[in-house]
Amino acid sequence: MPPDDPPIITTPDGSRTALSARYGEAYGSRHGAATQARHVFLEGTGTDTHPAPRVLEIGFGLGVNFRATLANTAARGAPLEYVAWEFDPAPVEILREVADQEAHPIWPALLERWAPDAEAESIQLDVQDVRLTIHFEDVLTATLPRAWATALYLDGFSPTRNPEVWTPDFVARLALALAPGGMLATYSAAGHVRRALQAAGLRVERRPGAPGKRECLRAVRFA
Ligand SMILES: C[S@@+](CC[C@H](N)C(=O)[O-])C[C@H]1O[C@@H](n2cnc3c(N)ncnc32)[C@H](O)[C@@H]1O
């Protein structure tokens, strides 16, 4: 690995994450990156039992949430549509190193196409029952799908480090991307995040947090 690449961190559940130099924060939980992905995002949005989930993620990072979702849908034979935004793609070596045991063929296909230094604006892959689209642009100025997502993973670094993706205005735009019955999940339980979700018309529920966090949030769109 080149010396400037972010250091890999092995977390207590055996999964790996890395430190982002830009934000001075780990991409996933140091207390268990895969555990957080499953508890907060996959189960928090009911994606683990949805017959045909359509997931919108901000941001794709190292793909830990994607792989947790993929492992679940592939094991139960459910199709998966996954659309993510990522404006600062990590080097492919980091993605490869963080995910050393990936069985589903879409992962090597993604690594093959992953070219953060090229001009690619997006990648779309269709492999077996999985469609993965990654937009390499700032989600703040992107056109989001409307009433589409059964699940929204709001995972854009913490509100203190990256406040732009947690503002009431942006959260209101995210709410419109949820299909009726769709659920947004985030590891943050901060009061201002809760209020922004409520102001966007979502019904907010507190849940027990993943290891290292007391609580996390789920927010449901009804109409
Ligand atoms: C906490 S990490 C995400 C970890 C990821 N979900 C995973 O499973 O590995 C946050 C990611 O959001 C991206 N991000 C932050 N703000 C963004 C924005 N405005 N537009 C697009 N991506 C953004 C960062 O570059 C970073 O990769």
The ligand as an SDF file (V2000), in Angstrom:
LIG
                    3D

 27 29  0  0  0  0  0  0  0  0999 V2000
  -18.5770    7.3130    6.9990 C   0  0  0  0  0  0  0  0  0  0  0  0
  -18.0350    7.1430    5.3590 S   0  0  0  0  0  0  0  0  0  0  0  0
  -19.1370    5.9450    4.6590 C   0  0  0  0  0  0  0  0  0  0  0  0
  -18.8170    4.5340    4.9450 C   0  0  0  0  0  0  0  0  0  0  0  0
  -19.5520    3.6070    4.0090 C   0  0  0  0  0  0  0  0  0  0  0  0
  -20.9770    3.7420    4.0910 N   0  0  0  0  0  0  0  0  0  0  0  0
  -19.1360    2.1720    4.1390 C   0  0  0  0  0  0  0  0  0  0  0  0
  -19.9990    1.3190    4.3110 O   0  0  0  0  0  0  0  0  0  0  0  0
  -17.9370    1.9070    4.0290 O   0  0  0  0  0  0  0  0  0  0  0  0
  -18.6880    8.6190    4.6080 C   0  0  0  0  0  0  0  0  0  0  0  0
  -18.5020    8.6870    3.1110 C   0  0  0  0  0  0  0  0  0  0  0  0
  -19.3500    9.7040    2.6080 O   0  0  0  0  0  0  0  0  0  0  0  0
  -18.6780   10.4110    1.6030 C   0  0  0  0  0  0  0  0  0  0  0  0
  -19.2880   11.7380    1.5220 N   0  0  0  0  0  0  0  0  0  0  0  0
  -19.3290   12.6840    2.4990 C   0  0  0  0  0  0  0  0  0  0  0  0
  -19.9790   13.7880    2.0750 N   0  0  0  0  0  0  0  0  0  0  0  0
  -20.3580   13.5380    0.7900 C   0  0  0  0  0  0  0  0  0  0  0  0
  -21.0340   14.3090   -0.1970 C   0  0  0  0  0  0  0  0  0  0  0  0
  -21.4370   15.5640    0.0550 N   0  0  0  0  0  0  0  0  0  0  0  0
  -21.2540   13.7530   -1.4150 N   0  0  0  0  0  0  0  0  0  0  0  0
  -20.8300   12.4780   -1.6860 C   0  0  0  0  0  0  0  0  0  0  0  0
  -20.1620   11.6970   -0.7800 N   0  0  0  0  0  0  0  0  0  0  0  0
  -19.9330   12.2290    0.4360 C   0  0  0  0  0  0  0  0  0  0  0  0
  -17.2340   10.4350    2.0990 C   0  0  0  0  0  0  0  0  0  0  0  0
  -16.3160   10.6860    1.0510 O   0  0  0  0  0  0  0  0  0  0  0  0
  -17.0940    9.0560    2.7080 C   0  0  0  0  0  0  0  0  0  0  0  0
  -16.5770    8.1300    1.7980 O   0  0  0  0  0  0  0  0  0  0  0  0
  1  2  1  0
  2  3  1  0
  2 10  1  0
  3  4  1  0
  4  5  1  0
  5  6  1  0
  5  7  1  0
  7  8  2  0
  7  9  1  0
 10 11  1  0
 11 12  1  0
 11 26  1  0
 12 13  1  0
 13 14  1  0
 13 24  1  0
 14 15  1  0
 14 23  1  0
 15 16  2  0
 16 17  1  0
 17 18  1  0
 17 23  2  0
 18 19  1  0
 18 20  2  0
 20 21  1  0
 21 22  2  0
 22 23  1  0
 24 25  1  0
 24 26  1  0
 26 27  1  0
M  CHG  2   2   1   9  -1
M  END
$$$$
